[in-house]
Amino acid sequence: RIDVDELAKTMEVSDADVRAHYDVNQADYMTAETVDLNYVQLQRGDLVDAVELTDAELQTFFEETRDTYAEDERRRIAHILIEVNDQVSASDAQAEIDEVYTRILGGEDFASLAKTYSSDLGSAENGGDLGFNAPGTFVEDFEQVAYDLGLNEMSKPVRTEFGFHLIKVTDIEAAKAPEFAAVRERVASALREARAEAKFVQVSARMSELAFETRDLVEISEELGLPIQATGAVSRDTAEGILANPLVASAAFSTEVLLDGNNSNLIEIDPNDHVVLHLREYQPKEVKPLAEVAGAIHAQLARERASQLAENQAREMVAMLESGSVARYVADKFGLAWTVVAAAQRGQQGIDQAINKRAFSLPRPQEGNKSVGFTLLEDGDAAVISVTNVQNKEAENDLQDVAMLARILASQQGTGDFLEWRESLAESATIKRTND
């Protein structure tokens, strides 16, 4: 294996070579076009934090929104369900629920019968108990009956989309009127959000007006109390910070901002985050100085020459081996060593697959001789390959491969025959069109 990286260290590349390459390929050594932007940003979250509230304001807002904080009555409900499904018809389910209903009226225990008969396995284990629930938990037909019952009362059979139920109310928690002290933090949070939303809409509208009316961000900053921030130099490919938003990135390089020197329009990063941009500094594309890229050019030229030399050496070694030179002599001449892989198989682990593939593409060597070739590898190295022996697969495996190949060919032939038959039908078919 000829190591291109090692060869590159020996390549001579002059300053003139570097200069010549630089002069011809200056398009490869351009700086990125960049803009340095000032911007003001309005975020609703900042307004929420800035809202100050008095106890009187909180108390007034609480009274206005008292119902929001009330706790609804909750009922503890148990049920027995006889499900209607593909195996159980509606008439059979109704007959069964009627029987259970009659047995409960006759004095049998609701919970015991729920464990035995209810299709709702989750609640059946608990005697049909569904726990405490507020209004809006269950389907309408079920809930209407459940909230018409008194404590410890049981309904007649009720039909819902799931089947037939018997419903029983086992406990009731009365609705609770809210007390200000208990919900004070929730009230404060809701009022802050409401005031911040109103403020955000107002400030955003004014921000949009000023962006259009002024030629910089100073007045926006002073009137609205928004600090002027800077992006630093960013390119068209930058996708971080506010530039992660495509609308901001587009506006940054727009004619309005870049050439006319105006503020951008108000840009909505999201409904709660608005920005206005102004150009601070523009840096167009330009060729990087030779001194800045000379090292990279030198390394590139050295590697290109090393790659070419590696290929030439590989060709020379193959020619020497084919003319009868001893393998060890050839390796020694180039300061290399052979790596021996015995009984390598296709897809052999631990060996570059390009080498393996090339080895299996070489002709079978005659007895006592070798078959040689070379290949170029992905990392730029070149490999000279010598195959000295080929061992066939066992006959049993060969027969299995032949049988598999026969099945594949038969399938392909069948598919081809079908397509040919379908085309012949299409060619001979007569199609009539009628108007409905």
N, C-alpha and C positions, 0 to 999 in steps of 0.2 A: 504494500500500500504506500503510495507516494503522498506524503503529507504536504499539502499546499501551504499551510501556515508556516511550516519550517522553511520551505523553499522561498516564501515571500521575504523572509529575513535576509536572504542572500541576494535579492534582486537590487540592481543599481538603478535608481531613478534620479535623474538630475533635476536641478532647479529649472532648467530649460524645458524639460519634459512636463513638469508641473505647470509652468506658465503656458505652454502650448495647449495643454488639455483645458486649462482654465479659460483661455481665450475662445476656444471653440465651443465650450459647453457652459457658457455663463448662465443660461436659462436654468441650469440645475442648481445654481448657487444664489438664488434670489432670497432676500428677506421676505417675511410675511407682511402683507398690508395690515396695519393695525390702527386702531383708534383708542384714544384715552378719553373716557367720558366722565362728565359730571352728571349727577342725577339727584333728584329728590324723590323720596318714596313715602307713600301714605299707606299705613297698614292699620286695619281696624283693630287688631289686637292691642296696638299701642294706645289707641283711644280708650279702650276698655279699662286699661290699667290707670289711665289718667283721670277717670271719672271720680269725683269726690261727692259723697252723699251725707246728708244730715239724718239724724234719727227721725225728724219730722217728715222728711221726704220719704223715708222708708215706710213709716207708719201710714202715710197717705197712699202710697203705691200698694201697700198690703191691703188696705181697705178696698181699693179699686179692683184688686185682683184676688180677693179672698177665696173665691170659689176654686181657683187654680190649685190651692194648697189643701183643700178639704180631702179627707180620706173617705171613700165610698164605703157603704155597708159591705161587709164580707160575709159569705155564707159557707158553712161546711156542708158539703153535699155528698151523699152516697148514691150509687145507682146500680141497677142490674141491667145489663144489655144483652139482648138476644139479637145477634147480628144477622142481617140479610145479605147473602152473598151467592156465589155460584152454586154452593152446595145446599144452602138453606133458602127456601122460597119465602116470600112475604107472608103467605098464609100460614106456613108451618111456624115461622118465627112468632107470629101473632098468637097462634094457638098455645105455644109454649109460654109466652109472657103472661097470657091470661091465666094459665094454670098456676104459674108462680105467684101471681097477684092474688088468686083465690086462696092459696095456701098461707100467704102472709096474713090475709084478712081472717083466716081461720086460727091464727095464733102462732104460726111458725116464725122463726127468727129471720129477719131481713138479712143480716150479715152472713148467717150460715148458708142461706139459699144463694146469696151472691157468690160465695166461694164455690158452690157446686154448679151453678148454671150460667153465670155471667161470662159473656164472650170477651169482655175487657179484662184480660189476664192481669194487667198491671194493678188494677184496683181490686180485682176479685180476691186476691190474697189478703187484702186488708178489709174484707167484708164489704167491698164496693166503695170504700172511702176515697173521695177525690180531694180531700183537704179543703182548706179555706181558699176561696177565690172571690175576686171582685167582679162586678158586672163587665161583660165584654169578653169573658174567658171562653165561654161555650157557644155552640151554634145557637141561632135565635130561637128555634122551636124548643130546644132543651131549656134554655135560660129563662124564657118567658114563663114556663111552668114552674121552674125552680124558685123564681122570685115571687110567685103568687102563693106559694105554700107557707104555712106557719111552721114554727119550731116543732120538730118531731113528726110533722105530717108527711104522708107519702102520697104520691100522685097515682092516678090511674095509668095504664099503659100509654106511652107517648111515642109517636112515630117521628124519627128524624132521618136524615140521609144515611145514618149508619145502621139503623134497624129500629127495634122497639126497646124502650127503657121503662123501668120503674125508678122514680126519683124520690129521694128522701132528704129532708133538711135536718141535720143532726146538731147544728149549732149556728148561732148568729152573732156577729160582731157589729154593733151599731155604727153608723157613720160618725166620723169624728170631725167636729168643727175645728179649723186650724187656730192655733194660738201663735201670736206674733213672735214671741220669744223662741218658740220651737223651730220656726221656719225663717228666722231673720236672715241667715246667710243665703238661703235660696232666694229670698226677696231681693237682697242686695245684688246678687249675681244677675238676676233677671232685669233689674232696673239699670244696672251698668250696661248690660248688653243692649237694652233698648235705647239708652241715651247715646251710646257709642255708635250704634247703627245710624241714628239720626244725624249725629255729628259727622260721621264718615260720608254720608250722602252730600251733606252741605259743603264740607271741605273739598271733597272730590270735584264737585261742580265748579267751585271757585278755582281750584288748581287747574282745571281744564281751561277756564277762561284766561287765566294769567299765562298759561303756556302759549296760548295763541297771541296774546296782546303784548308780551314782552320778548326781548331778544336774548335773555339769559335767565338764570335761575335765582338771582339775588332777590328779586322782589317776591317770588314765590316763597323762598326760604324765610324772608323777614316777616311777611304778612301771615303765613300759615304756621310758622314755627317749626319748619322741617329742615333738618341739617342738609347741607350740600355734601354729597358723598362722591367718591371717585372709583372707577373700575380699575384703573391702571391700564396698561397697554393690552388690548385684546384683539384677536384676529377674527376673521369670519368663521373660523372653525372652533372658536371658544364656546364651550357649552357648560359653563358653571356660573354660580351666582345668578344675578338677574339675567345674564346672557343665556342661561339655560332655556329661557322662554323664547320660542321662535319669533314672536312679535317684537320683542326687544331687540333681538339680534338683527332682524330685518330693518328696524328703524335706525339702528346704530349706523348702518351703512347706506341709508337712504339719501337721496338728493337733498331733501329738506334739511337734514342734519349735517351731512358730510360736505356738501357743496355750498348750500345757501347759508349755513351757519345759524339756522333757526333752532328753537326748541322743537322737540318732537311733540306730536299730539299726546294726550294722556293715553298711556298704555295700560291695559288691564291684564296684569299677570294672572290674577284670579279675581273673583268678585270682591275679595277683601284685601287686595294688594294692588295699588296703582303707582305708576312711576312716570316721570317726565325726564327726558334725556337732553343733554347739551354737549356739543363737541368741545373737548378741552384741547386735544392735540391729535393731528393726523400724521401717520407715517406711511408713505406710499411704498410699494415694492421697489427694491433697489438691489443691485448686485453686491453681494458680500465682498469685502476686501480680500485680495489674494492671501494676505497674511493670516486671515481668519480661517481659511479653508485649505491652506497648503498642506497641512498635516493629513487631512482626510483624503485629499487628492493623491498624495504620495502613497498612502496605504492602499488606496484603490488601484493605482497603477501597478504597484508591487504585486498585489494579489492577482490582477489580470494576467501579468506576465508569468507569475508562478503557475497559474492554472494552465496557460498555454505550454509552459515548459513541462509540467507534469504530464500532459497529454502526449507531448513529443517523446518524453522519456518512456512512457508506457508503450508507444508504438515501436520505439527502438528495441525495448526489451522483448516484445513479442516477436519481432523480426529475428533477434539473436536466438531466442528459444526455438523458433521454427527452423532456423538454419543449423541447429544441432548443438548450440552452446549449452553447457551444463547449467542447471538451474541455480546452483549455489554461486557459480562464477558470475552469473548475470546479476544476482542480488548484491554480491560484494562490490561489483563495479560501481553500483549506484549508492552504496552505503546503506543498503536495506536488508531486511530479513524476511524469509518466507514464514507465513503462518499456515500450519497444516491443520486441516479439518478432515478427520477420517470418517468415512461412511456418511457424508452429509446427505440429508434428505431435503426434498422440496419444503420450503418454509422452515428450514433449520433455525432453531433459536440460537442466539449468541453470535450470529453472523449477519452482516449487512445484507438486506434482502436484494439489493441491486446486484451484489456479488453473487448471491445464491442463484438469482434468476439468470444471470449471464453464464454461470457455470453450467446450468442445465440446458442452455441453448447451444453450447459448443458441440461439435461433432463427437461421436463416440471415438475415443482413441484406439488405435490398433494396439495389439498386445505388445508390451514392452516399450511403447511410445507414449506420447502425451498430446493433448489437444489444448491449445493456448489461445487467449484473447484478453481484452481489457475492457473496462467500463469506467465511466465517469460517475462519481457519487454526488449526492445532494449537497454535501458540505464542501464540494470543490475538489476533493482528493481524487486521485486516479488509482485503480486497482488492476494489477496484472494477475491473471488467473490461469492456472495450469491444472488440467484434469488428467489424472494418470490412470484412473480405473473407473468403470461403470458397472454396477451390480444391478441386474434386473430384479424386478419384484418377483415374489413367488408366483407360480402359475395360478394358484387358487385366487390370489388377489387380482391377477390379470383377467381371469374369467369373470370375476365379480364386476370389474370395471367395464368389460365388454358387454355384460348383461345390462348394466345401467345405461351405457351408451345406446344400446339397442332400444331400450324403453324410451329414451329421450327422442331418438330419431323417429320411432313409431308415432309418438305423440305429435311431433312436428309435421310428419307426413299426414296424419289424420286432420290436423288443423288446416293444412294447406288444401286438402281435398274438400273440406267443408266450405272454405272460403270460395274455392273455384265453383262449387255447386251453387252457392248462394248468388254469385255473380251471374251465372248462367240463367238462374231463375229471374233475376232482375232484368236481364237483357230481353228475355222472352215474354215478360209479363205485359199485360194490357191493363192500363189504368184508366178508369172512367171517372169523370168528375160530375157530380150532381149538385144542384142548388137546393138546400133545404127550404 
